């Protein structure tokens, strides 16, 4: 078996990486906001940087995953960013509940 045949090369253009930058920034921002929301509202604060970074980075990863899943749809770029940041801040359960409320409000008009 030749090693050259098993190596997969990945090349990203600058425009592809630049297109994902808003998703990462919104995910990071919503993770930071979620951390401080838990601190202010729920008084869930232990003062560790580890929890802060864990919340911010996991929220960023969730936003990226949701954005990648929404990339298969025909939504606009702004809609994909808004949905991915809402899911990363609220969580999937509350985001789906909010989406159902919006759909029922739009259908009632």
Secondary structure, 3 states (H helix, E strand, C coil): CCHHHHCCCCCCCHHHHHHHHHHHHHHHHHHHHHHHHHHHHCCCCCCCHHHHHHHHHHHHHHHHHHHHHHCCCCCCHHHHHHHHHHHHHHCHHHHHHHHHHHHHHHHHC
